[in-house]
Amino acid sequence: MILVKTKIRESKTHGIGLFADQFIPKDTITWKYHPKFDTAFSEEQIAKMSESARKQFFHYAYFDKDLNKFVLCFDDQRFINHTPHHKANIHSTPRQDTAARDIQPGEELLCDYNFYDDTYFDRLKIKEEHLNR
């Protein structure tokens, strides 16, 4: 569940992005996994989805190794974009995101997907380097 004010809009990084709608001080928790809102799916549940639903699901979901399930955020957190770790302003784990530095209003929130889901790019057959041109 997003814990700071954000908005989605067009992103120069990749399609649609998640942007700060307030000043976010360094070390602020910006998102926390909430099991009553963020839905966790087993591979068996996902296999029952139509092919187009699975493709859409995997685009926005991440794999939580502790839960051994794929998690789909219920809110706009699913629009956070990837950037290499040295450029990220959000430090992400499977259960919580934290501001890595002060973030200004209007700044895009960016994290390194590999920090919390090292299967994302292989699963979608995407070359990571193509995302941040």
C-alpha positions, 0 to 999 in steps of 0.5 A, a space after each residue: 500500500 502506498 504511504 505517500 502522495 503520488 500520481 501516475 503520468 507519462 514517464 521518460 523512463 518507460 511508458 507510465 510512471 509513478 511520481 511523487 506528489 509531495 516532498 519525500 524525505 530520505 528514509 521515508 517508507 513509501 510503500 508496504 506490502 499489505 496482505 489485505 490489499 496486495 494480492 499474492 497468487 500461486 503458480 497454480 492460480 496463475 496457470 488458470 488465467 487466460 494467456 492474455 491475463 497472465 501476460 498482463 499479470 506478469 508485467 505488473 507482478 513481482 515474485 516474493 521468494 519468502 511467500 513463494 508467490 507472485 504479488 500484484 499491488 492493488 494500487 498505483 505502486 505497480 507503475 514504479 519503473 526500473 532503473 539501475 541501482 546507482 540511479 534508484 531513488 527508492 530502495 525496494 524489498 519484497 515487503 517495503 520501499 524506502 526513499 534512498 534520498 530526498 525526493 522532490 515533488 514531481 520526481 519519478 520514483 525509480 527502483 532496481 527490480 533486481 533488488 526484490 525480484 531477480 526473475 522479472 526480466 527473464 520471466 518477461 524475456 526483456 533485456 534489462 539494458 533496453 529499459 533505460 535508454 
